[in-house]
């Protein structure tokens, strides 16, 4: 896949998440990246996501390994959700969610399981 990395939208303990663009189509997606030597957890995530299909789970789009700054980088491609994560939504609401929204999220999480 031919793609370009955009701005970073998140950071975890071992990986960063960036917006990326598929060059031929212009479609945006998320890419979670880490050094290949530290990619065991990301590879497990890729293996799991590649087997799942649900409208309530972020969609898997593939992976690649490419050199960036003379370093092999493992990249996991996923659906881009512009609204962000559940954590982001909680932060936007001042650390609290209304009960109706909690019910909605809980239902969606359970449907994803």
TORPA-4810 file (N, C-alpha, C, O; in nm, 3 decimals):
<nodes>
NODE_1_0.085_-0.117_0.000_0.000_0.000_0.000_0.090_0.124_0.000_0.187_0.130_0.075_X
NODE_2_0.057_0.219_-0.082_0.131_0.346_-0.085_0.058_0.445_0.005_-0.059_0.475_-0.018_X
NODE_3_0.129_0.494_0.108_0.064_0.582_0.204_0.163_0.684_0.258_0.285_0.668_0.247_X
NODE_4_0.107_0.792_0.316_0.190_0.893_0.381_0.140_0.915_0.522_0.019_0.910_0.548_X
NODE_5_0.234_0.940_0.613_0.201_0.963_0.753_0.167_1.110_0.776_0.236_1.200_0.726_X
NODE_6_0.061_1.134_0.850_0.022_1.269_0.889_0.059_1.295_1.034_0.158_1.243_1.084_X
NODE_7_-0.021_1.376_1.100_0.010_1.416_1.237_-0.019_1.304_1.337_-0.104_1.218_1.315_X
NODE_8_0.055_1.308_1.448_0.036_1.211_1.555_-0.092_1.248_1.631_-0.114_1.364_1.665_X
NODE_9_-0.175_1.147_1.658_-0.300_1.171_1.731_-0.304_1.097_1.864_-0.399_1.114_1.941_X
NODE_10_-0.203_1.016_1.892_-0.199_0.944_2.019_-0.065_0.879_2.042_0.014_0.859_1.950_X
NODE_11_-0.042_0.847_2.169_0.084_0.782_2.206_0.056_0.687_2.322_-0.010_0.724_2.419_X
NODE_12_0.106_0.565_2.309_0.096_0.467_2.416_0.233_0.438_2.473_0.328_0.511_2.447_X
NODE_13_0.242_0.331_2.550_0.370_0.298_2.613_0.472_0.247_2.512_0.592_0.265_2.532_X
NODE_14_0.426_0.184_2.404_0.522_0.128_2.308_0.499_0.174_2.165_0.580_0.141_2.077_X
NODE_15_0.393_0.248_2.139_0.362_0.284_2.000_0.302_0.424_1.992_0.254_0.479_2.091_X
NODE_16_0.307_0.480_1.872_0.240_0.607_1.845_0.130_0.581_1.743_0.138_0.486_1.664_X
NODE_17_0.028_0.666_1.744_-0.081_0.655_1.648_-0.086_0.786_1.569_-0.086_0.895_1.627_X
NODE_18_-0.089_0.773_1.438_-0.093_0.889_1.349_-0.207_0.874_1.251_-0.253_0.764_1.222_X
NODE_19_-0.253_0.988_1.199_-0.342_0.985_1.085_-0.254_0.958_0.964_-0.142_1.009_0.956_X
NODE_20_-0.303_0.879_0.871_-0.229_0.851_0.748_-0.325_0.861_0.630_-0.447_0.859_0.647_X
NODE_21_-0.267_0.872_0.511_-0.350_0.882_0.392_-0.305_0.781_0.288_-0.186_0.770_0.257_X
NODE_22_-0.401_0.708_0.235_-0.376_0.620_0.122_-0.356_0.709_0.000_-0.447_0.782_-0.039_X
NODE_23_-0.237_0.704_-0.060_-0.202_0.798_-0.168_-0.295_0.785_-0.289_-0.346_0.887_-0.336_X
NODE_24_-0.320_0.664_-0.341_-0.405_0.658_-0.461_-0.548_0.708_-0.440_-0.603_0.776_-0.527_X
NODE_25_-0.608_0.676_-0.324_-0.750_0.710_-0.303_-0.772_0.838_-0.224_-0.879_0.898_-0.232_X
NODE_26_-0.672_0.879_-0.146_-0.688_0.995_-0.058_-0.762_0.963_0.071_-0.787_1.052_0.151_X
NODE_27_-0.797_0.836_0.091_-0.870_0.795_0.210_-0.780_0.802_0.334_-0.663_0.763_0.329_X
NODE_28_-0.837_0.852_0.444_-0.763_0.859_0.570_-0.780_0.730_0.648_-0.884_0.665_0.643_X
NODE_29_-0.675_0.693_0.721_-0.681_0.580_0.812_-0.585_0.608_0.927_-0.507_0.704_0.921_X
NODE_30_-0.590_0.527_1.030_-0.500_0.541_1.144_-0.387_0.440_1.129_-0.408_0.328_1.082_X
NODE_31_-0.267_0.480_1.170_-0.154_0.388_1.168_-0.089_0.390_1.306_-0.049_0.495_1.356_X
NODE_32_-0.079_0.272_1.365_-0.012_0.255_1.494_0.126_0.200_1.463_0.139_0.098_1.395_X
NODE_33_0.230_0.267_1.512_0.368_0.235_1.471_0.461_0.219_1.591_0.447_0.286_1.693_X
NODE_34_0.556_0.127_1.575_0.661_0.109_1.673_0.782_0.047_1.604_0.771_-0.008_1.494_X
NODE_35_0.897_0.055_1.669_1.016_-0.008_1.614_0.991_-0.159_1.603_0.930_-0.219_1.692_X
NODE_36_1.038_-0.218_1.496_1.017_-0.360_1.473_1.064_-0.444_1.592_1.000_-0.542_1.628_X
NODE_37_1.174_-0.405_1.653_1.229_-0.481_1.766_1.140_-0.476_1.890_1.158_-0.555_1.982_X
NODE_38_1.044_-0.383_1.894_0.950_-0.370_2.006_0.806_-0.397_1.964_0.712_-0.351_2.030_X
NODE_39_0.787_-0.470_1.855_0.654_-0.480_1.794_0.574_-0.606_1.830_0.469_-0.630_1.770_X
NODE_40_0.620_-0.685_1.925_0.551_-0.811_1.956_0.404_-0.788_1.993_0.317_-0.859_1.943_X
NODE_41_0.376_-0.692_2.079_0.236_-0.665_2.118_0.154_-0.614_2.001_0.037_-0.650_1.986_X
NODE_42_0.214_-0.531_1.919_0.143_-0.478_1.802_0.115_-0.590_1.701_0.010_-0.589_1.636_X
NODE_43_0.204_-0.684_1.689_0.182_-0.798_1.601_0.069_-0.887_1.654_-0.010_-0.941_1.576_X
NODE_44_0.060_-0.902_1.786_-0.051_-0.977_1.845_-0.183_-0.904_1.819_-0.284_-0.968_1.788_X
NODE_45_-0.183_-0.771_1.832_-0.302_-0.692_1.804_-0.343_-0.709_1.658_-0.461_-0.724_1.628_X
NODE_46_-0.246_-0.707_1.568_-0.273_-0.726_1.425_-0.336_-0.862_1.400_-0.433_-0.873_1.325_X
NODE_47_-0.282_-0.964_1.462_-0.335_-1.099_1.445_-0.480_-1.107_1.492_-0.563_-1.169_1.426_X
NODE_48_-0.511_-1.046_1.605_-0.648_-1.047_1.658_-0.742_-0.965_1.569_-0.848_-1.014_1.530_X
NODE_49_-0.703_-0.841_1.538_-0.790_-0.754_1.458_-0.819_-0.813_1.320_-0.928_-0.795_1.267_X
NODE_50_-0.722_-0.884_1.263_-0.741_-0.940_1.129_-0.848_-1.049_1.127_-0.898_-1.084_1.020_X
NODE_51_-0.883_-1.103_1.244_-0.982_-1.210_1.253_-1.121_-1.159_1.291_-1.217_-1.236_1.290_X
NODE_52_-1.132_-1.031_1.325_-1.259_-0.975_1.374_-1.331_-0.897_1.266_-1.269_-0.836_1.179_X
NODE_53_-1.463_-0.900_1.274_-1.545_-0.821_1.183_-1.673_-0.783_1.256_-1.761_-0.867_1.276_X
NODE_54_-1.684_-0.658_1.294_-1.802_-0.609_1.365_-1.810_-0.458_1.344_-1.707_-0.390_1.341_X
NODE_55_-1.931_-0.406_1.329_-1.944_-0.260_1.317_-1.907_-0.188_1.447_-1.897_-0.066_1.450_X
NODE_56_-1.887_-0.264_1.555_-1.857_-0.205_1.685_-1.710_-0.219_1.723_-1.670_-0.186_1.835_X
NODE_57_-1.628_-0.268_1.630_-1.484_-0.282_1.652_-1.412_-0.211_1.537_-1.451_-0.224_1.421_X
NODE_58_-1.309_-0.136_1.572_-1.233_-0.064_1.470_-1.185_-0.163_1.363_-1.140_-0.272_1.395_X
NODE_59_-1.196_-0.123_1.238_-1.165_-0.213_1.126_-1.014_-0.220_1.099_-0.945_-0.118_1.099_X
NODE_60_-0.967_-0.341_1.077_-0.829_-0.369_1.041_-0.810_-0.343_0.892_-0.893_-0.383_0.811_X
NODE_61_-0.700_-0.275_0.856_-0.674_-0.244_0.715_-0.543_-0.303_0.663_-0.513_-0.290_0.544_X
NODE_62_-0.466_-0.366_0.749_-0.341_-0.427_0.704_-0.223_-0.380_0.788_-0.239_-0.315_0.891_X
NODE_63_-0.103_-0.415_0.742_0.019_-0.374_0.811_0.133_-0.373_0.711_0.124_-0.429_0.603_X
NODE_64_0.241_-0.306_0.751_0.364_-0.316_0.674_0.482_-0.289_0.765_0.467_-0.247_0.880_X
NODE_65_0.598_-0.315_0.712_0.724_-0.284_0.780_0.804_-0.201_0.681_0.828_-0.244_0.568_X
NODE_66_0.844_-0.083_0.724_0.925_0.000_0.634_1.030_0.074_0.715_1.015_0.095_0.836_X
NODE_67_1.136_0.112_0.647_1.245_0.183_0.714_1.212_0.331_0.723_1.175_0.395_0.624_X
NODE_68_1.227_0.385_0.842_1.213_0.528_0.866_1.333_0.569_0.950_1.355_0.515_1.059_X
NODE_69_1.409_0.663_0.901_1.532_0.708_0.969_1.625_0.590_0.996_1.680_0.576_1.105_X
NODE_70_1.643_0.505_0.895_1.730_0.387_0.903_1.690_0.290_1.013_1.774_0.218_1.066_X
NODE_71_1.562_0.286_1.047_1.510_0.199_1.152_1.390_0.123_1.096_1.299_0.187_1.042_X
NODE_72_1.384_-0.011_1.108_1.265_-0.082_1.063_1.148_-0.054_1.158_1.158_-0.072_1.279_X
NODE_73_1.036_-0.009_1.100_0.918_0.029_1.177_0.802_-0.061_1.138_0.773_-0.080_1.019_X
NODE_74_0.735_-0.117_1.239_0.615_-0.198_1.217_0.495_-0.105_1.223_0.477_-0.032_1.321_X
NODE_75_0.411_-0.108_1.119_0.295_-0.020_1.108_0.168_-0.102_1.097_0.156_-0.187_1.008_X
NODE_76_0.074_-0.078_1.186_-0.056_-0.145_1.186_-0.160_-0.045_1.137_-0.176_0.061_1.197_X
NODE_77_-0.232_-0.078_1.030_-0.329_0.012_0.969_-0.470_-0.022_1.017_-0.512_-0.138_1.014_X
NODE_78_-0.542_0.081_1.062_-0.677_0.063_1.113_-0.768_0.175_1.063_-0.722_0.279_1.015_X
NODE_79_-0.896_0.151_1.076_-0.996_0.253_1.044_-0.968_0.378_1.126_-0.935_0.370_1.245_X
NODE_80_-0.982_0.494_1.064_-0.966_0.622_1.134_-1.102_0.666_1.186_-1.198_0.677_1.110_X
NODE_81_-1.110_0.690_1.315_-1.233_0.738_1.379_-1.209_0.883_1.420_-1.144_0.908_1.521_X
NODE_82_-1.260_0.980_1.342_-1.230_1.121_1.370_-1.273_1.168_1.509_-1.213_1.261_1.564_X
NODE_83_-1.376_1.105_1.565_-1.424_1.147_1.698_-1.330_1.103_1.809_-1.342_1.149_1.923_X
NODE_84_-1.237_1.015_1.779_-1.141_0.969_1.878_-1.192_0.848_1.956_-1.281_0.777_1.911_X
NODE_85_-1.133_0.828_2.071_-1.162_0.711_2.153_-1.268_0.743_2.258_-1.308_0.858_2.275_X
NODE_86_-1.313_0.640_2.327_-1.405_0.658_2.439_-1.340_0.749_2.544_-1.406_0.837_2.600_X
NODE_87_-1.213_0.728_2.570_-1.141_0.813_2.665_-1.146_0.960_2.621_-1.167_1.049_2.703_X
NODE_88_-1.127_0.985_2.492_-1.134_1.122_2.440_-1.271_1.183_2.467_-1.281_1.300_2.504_X
NODE_89_-1.377_1.103_2.447_-1.513_1.154_2.470_-1.535_1.185_2.618_-1.598_1.286_2.651_X
NODE_90_-1.485_1.101_2.705_-1.497_1.127_2.848_-1.425_1.257_2.883_-1.477_1.337_2.960_X
NODE_91_-1.307_1.278_2.828_-1.232_1.402_2.853_-1.309_1.524_2.802_-1.312_1.627_2.869_X
NODE_92_-1.371_1.512_2.684_-1.449_1.624_2.628_-1.567_1.661_2.716_-1.612_1.775_2.716_X
NODE_93_-1.617_1.563_2.792_-1.732_1.587_2.880_-1.687_1.613_3.024_-1.763_1.590_3.118_X
NODE_94_-1.566_1.659_3.042_-1.517_1.696_3.175_-1.495_1.579_3.268_-1.502_1.595_3.390_X
NODE_95_-1.468_1.462_3.214_-1.441_1.346_3.298_-1.565_1.268_3.336_-1.556_1.169_3.409_X
NODE_96_-1.681_1.311_3.288_-1.807_1.244_3.322_-1.893_1.228_3.198_-1.885_1.306_3.103_X
NODE_97_-1.975_1.123_3.200_-2.070_1.102_3.093_-2.210_1.089_3.152_-2.226_1.038_3.263_X
NODE_98_-2.309_1.134_3.078_-2.447_1.117_3.121_-2.482_0.968_3.117_-2.424_0.892_3.039_X
NODE_99_-2.576_0.930_3.201_-2.613_0.789_3.211_-2.659_0.732_3.077_-2.627_0.617_3.045_X
NODE_100_-2.733_0.809_2.999_-2.781_0.759_2.869_-2.663_0.730_2.775_-2.668_0.633_2.700_X
NODE_101_-2.560_0.812_2.780_-2.443_0.790_2.696_-2.363_0.668_2.745_-2.309_0.592_2.665_X
NODE_102_-2.358_0.651_2.876_-2.291_0.533_2.933_-2.363_0.406_2.886_-2.298_0.308_2.850_X
NODE_103_-2.497_0.408_2.888_-2.574_0.293_2.841_-2.544_0.264_2.693_-2.526_0.148_2.655_X
NODE_104_-2.539_0.369_2.612_-2.510_0.353_2.469_-2.373_0.290_2.448_-2.359_0.194_2.373_X
NODE_105_-2.271_0.344_2.515_-2.136_0.290_2.501_-2.128_0.146_2.552_-2.064_0.062_2.490_X
NODE_106_-2.193_0.119_2.665_-2.190_-0.017_2.721_-2.254_-0.116_2.624_-2.200_-0.225_2.602_X
NODE_107_-2.367_-0.079_2.565_-2.434_-0.165_2.468_-2.342_-0.192_2.348_-2.331_-0.305_2.302_X
NODE_108_-2.277_-0.087_2.298_-2.189_-0.103_2.183_-2.068_-0.191_2.216_-2.025_-0.272_2.134_X
NODE_109_-2.013_-0.174_2.334_-1.900_-0.257_2.376_-1.942_-0.404_2.383_-1.871_-0.492_2.335_X
NODE_110_-2.059_-0.429_2.443_-2.107_-0.567_2.453_-2.138_-0.626_2.316_-2.113_-0.744_2.293_X
NODE_111_-2.192_-0.546_2.225_-2.219_-0.595_2.090_-2.088_-0.628_2.018_-2.083_-0.721_1.937_X
NODE_112_-1.984_-0.553_2.046_-1.853_-0.581_1.987_-1.793_-0.711_2.037_-1.718_-0.777_1.966_X
NODE_113_-1.827_-0.746_2.162_-1.776_-0.872_2.218_-1.851_-0.990_2.160_-1.823_-1.104_2.196_X
</nodes>
